[in-house]
């Protein structure tokens, strides 16, 4: 909206043409999202508290978490509101990639909202069934894959790029591409959701990964930079930097309220949506494997749950008694059970993510 207004004003006042620069709009988007979240945050927390939309805590989890029962949840709606409004204000709304990112985030966020609403309002501990969540997530991911495949203009737009190796590029074909898109979007969405178990644990890595993806999006959308760095040139992808900056800005503001001891939790409405947002951007800028590196904390958290469940079922079927690999899954609970304080786990996971993000950014040049 503001871009269109600036372009109209630039016809008479050339100063406004500065808003054509993606870098400026990305900075403005981060600041706008930050301010929107700061402004709406206290009001939303009061509303969630008044409506008694409080978090239920698993009784088999760490005993130190029992005091968190009743903390307002569904705060992820604050992040989504800020991201959507900011993107609509600062992005080029004629850009298809922007709409794919927005609609994917909103769609998966709606799935999380239904799940949270059933849990905290209807007092249904199961919320939305796992099968139903997976069905709707899959439907959205496959729709994104079909759209991107049909609108790809160059082979590079649907190839798998292996980081650190200049000539390791693999054509996927329609089936391979659809499978990749499905795994990245659905996998990242659920991985972020599994990570969201401690105060501030999921949101800060999300901010860091989104910020790095903004760099990749800018490079992909810039013909000269993409050529120099050996990255695929994707016309229009640069506008995704605005979307990523909005995630970073709103995420930082949310951390203000979500830092230990948290005043609000993001819930599935935030975690599922943010994971899908990171996944869909990575797909559109052709950096799926780099996302795997930068989001290593999310990956390990998800794998820890899969291994724990699989091993328990296998040993129970084979020996009649289920055994566990970890003291508790996801992985962050395992470290808590080993005696780490919650803040130690969170900050250490942040540090690991920062290192992984730097490694991911290094792939821009190290090829």
N, C-alpha and C positions, 0 to 999 in steps of 0.2 A: 504493500500500500504506500509506504513512505517513499519507496524507490520510484514508483510511478509518479508520485507528487513531485519528487525532486527532479525527475527527468522533464516534467512539464514546466517547472519553474526555471530549469536550466536553459530553456529556449530564450528567456529574457535576461536571466542572471546566471552567468557562466559559473559562478561560485558553486552552485548546487550540483554541477556535474561531478564534483568530488565523490558524491554518493554512488557513482557508478563503480567505484573501486570495491571489490569484494572484501579486501582487508579491513577497510574502514567500517563497512557494514557488519563484519564479523565482530569487531570490537564493540560496536554499538549494540549488537544483538546480545552479547555477553552481559554488558552493563544493563541493558533493558530487562533481560530475564532476571538478573540479580535483584534489581529494584522491584520488579513485580512480585517476586517471591518474598522479598523482605516485607513489602507492603501488605500482601495478602496472608502471609504466614501466621501471625498472631490471631487474626480474625478466624482463619480456618481451624486453628487448634482449638479456639474457644468453641466454635460450632461443633466440632467433632466431640469435644468433651461434653457439651450440653446434650448432644444426641446420644451420648453414652456409646459411641462407636469405639470401644476399647479393645486392645489386643488380648487374646487368650494365650496363655503360656502353656506349653506342653509340660505335663507333670513328670515325664520321664527325662526331661532335659536337666541342665545344670540347675542346682537348687538356688544359686544366686540370681537366677532370672525370674524367680517367682514374684519378686517385688515389682516387676515390670507389668504385671497383669493389670489391665485397665488403662494402660497408656494409649492415648488416641492413635488409631491407625488409619489407613487409607489416605495418608498424607501425600502419597504419590500423585494424587489428583492436583495438588498444588504445583508439582513439577510439570505435569502435562499441560496444565492451564498456562503456565508461564512459557513453556516451549512453543506451544501452538500460537499463542498471541504474538510472541516475539518474532517467530518465523513469518507469520502473516504480515507483520509490520515491516520487516527489513529484507526479506527474500524477494527474488523475482518470481512472482506468482504465475508467470507464463512458462516456468521451467517445470518439466514433467518430473524430474528427479526430486524436486522439493515436495511435490504432491505425493509421490510414492512413499517418501520418508514419513510425511505427516500422516497419511492414511494408514500406513502400517503401524505406526506408533499408537494412533488413536484406536485402531481396531484391536490390537493386542491389549491395550489399556482397558478397553471395554470388557474383555474377557476377565482380566484381573479384577475389575470393579465388581462384576457379577459374583465372582468367587469370594471376594472380601465381604460384599453385602450380605451374602447368604450366611457367612460365618459369624459376622458380628451383629447383624440386625435380626436375622431369622434364627440365630443361635444354632445353626446347623454346622457341627464341627467338620463335616466333610466338604462344605462349600460346593463349588462346582466340581463334578466328578473329574477324575484324571482323564478319562476317555473323552469327555466333552471338551475339556481344555485342549487336549492334544488335537482333537478333530478341528476345532476352530483355528488354532494356531497353524495347523497344517494347511488348512484352506487358504488362509491369508498368505502364507509363505509360497504356496504353489501359484497363487494368483500373481504375486510379485514376480516369480520366476517366469511365468508365461508372458507377462507384460514386458519384462526386460529382454527376453529372448526375441520377441516379436519386433522390438524397437531397436535392436542392436544393429549398428551400421557398419561395424568392422569386426573381423574375427577376434581381435584382441579384447572386445567387449564381453566375450563369453568364454575366454580361455582361463585356465588355472595358472597363475603366476607363482613360481616358487621363489621366495625371498633369498637374497644373497647370491643367486646364480643368474647371470645375465641372460643365458639362452635356455633356461629351463622353463619353457612355456608349453602347456599341454592343452590341445583342443579337447573340448568336452563333448560336443554334440548336445542335442536337445535334452536327452535323458540325463546325461551326466551333469549338465548345467542345472536342471531342475532339482536333481538330488542334492547338489552342492548348495543351492539357495535354501532348500528345505532344511538341511542340516545346520547351516550357519544361523539362519533366523530363529528356528525353533530351538536349536541347541543353546544359542547365546541367551535367548529369552529365559529359558529354564535355569541356565547356569547362574545368571545374575540373581534370579529369584532364590535359588538355594544358598547363595552367598549372603543374602540379606537376613542374617540371623543375629548380628551384634550391632550395637549403636555405631553408626557411621561406617560400618565395614564395607557395604556395597556401594555407597554413593560416591565416595572419594575415588576409588578405582574407575568408576563410571566417568567421572569428570576428567580424569587423566587420559583415559582411552578416547573419549570423545574429542578432547583437545588435540590429540595426536591424529585422529581421523580427519579433523578439520584441515590439518596440514596436507594430508594425502589427497583430500578432496580438492584443495586449492591447486596442488601440483597437477592432478589429473585434468583439471579444467583449464590449465594454462599451457598452450601449445609449446612454447619455448622451454619452459621448465620441465615439462614431461619428456620432451625430446632429449634435453641435456642429461636428465637423471635416468633415462631409459625406462620410464614408466609409461603405461598405456595412456594415450591422449583421449580423453572422454569429454567432448564439448558439452558444456552445461553443468558438468559435475562440480565445478567450483562453487556453485550456489549452495551445495551441501555444507560448505564451511559455515554458512550462516546458521543452519540447523544444528550443527555440532556445537557451535559457540553458544547457542541458546541452551543446549543441554548442560554445557559446562557452567554457564552463569547461574541457571536455576538450581543446578546440583550443589554449587557452592553455598548458595543461600539456604537451601534445604539442610545442608550440613550444620548450619548455625543452630537449627532447631533439633537436629537428629544426633548431634555429638553427645557423648556420654556426660551425664545421664539424659537420655533422649526425652524430649517433650512430645515427640510424635514419631511414628513409624511410617514408612512409605507403603507397606502392604503390597499385595500382588499387583494392584493397579499401577503402582510405580515400577516395581522390580521387573515384572514381565514386559511392560512397555519399553522401559529403558534398554533392556537386553535386546529386544526386537529392533529398537532404533539403531543400536550399535551394529547389529548384524546386517540390517538392510543397507546401511551406509557402506559397510565393508564390502558387501556384494557389488554395489553400484560403482565403487571406485576400484574394484578388482584387487582387494587386499584381504581376502579371507584368511590366508595363512598368517599374515601379519597380525590380524586380529587375534588369532589363536595364540600368538606369542605375547602380544601386549595384554591380552585378557587371561594370562596364564593362571592367575588366582581364581578366576571364574571356572576355568577348565578343571583345575585340580579339585575344587570344591565339588563340582558335578561328578567327576570321576570317583571321588571318595565315597559318594553316596551310592553310585552304581556298583562299585566293588563291595561295599559293605552289605548291601542288600543281596547281591548275587551270591557272595560267599556264605551268608547266613542261610539262604534258601538251599544252597547246594549241600552244606554240611548237615542241615536238618533232614534233608531227604536221604542223604547217604548214611549218616550216623545216628539219626534220630534226635540229635540235639544241635541247634544252631549255634555257630561260633562267629565271632566278630573279628575283623581285622583291626579296626580302630576301637578306642574306648567308647567313642560316640561319633556319629556322622551328622552333618557335614564336618569337614576337617577342622573348622574353627572350634567346634565343640570338643574335639579330641584334645586340642591343646589346652582348652580350659580345664578338662578333666585331669590333665597332667600338671596343673598348678599355675598355668599362666593366668594373669589377670585379664579381664576383658579388654581393657585399654591397651595392654601389651600385644595381644593378638591383633587388634585392629591396626595399631600403628605399624607393627611389623609387616602385616599384609600390605599396608600402604607403601612401605619402603620397597617391598618386593615388586609391587606393581610399577612403581616409578622406575625401577631398574629395567623391567621388561618393556616398558613404554620407550625408554631410551634405546633399547636394543631394536625395537620395532622401527623407530625413526631412523636408526642407522642404516636400515635396509634401503633407504632412499638413495644412498650413495655407494654403499658397499655391495657391489654387484659384480 
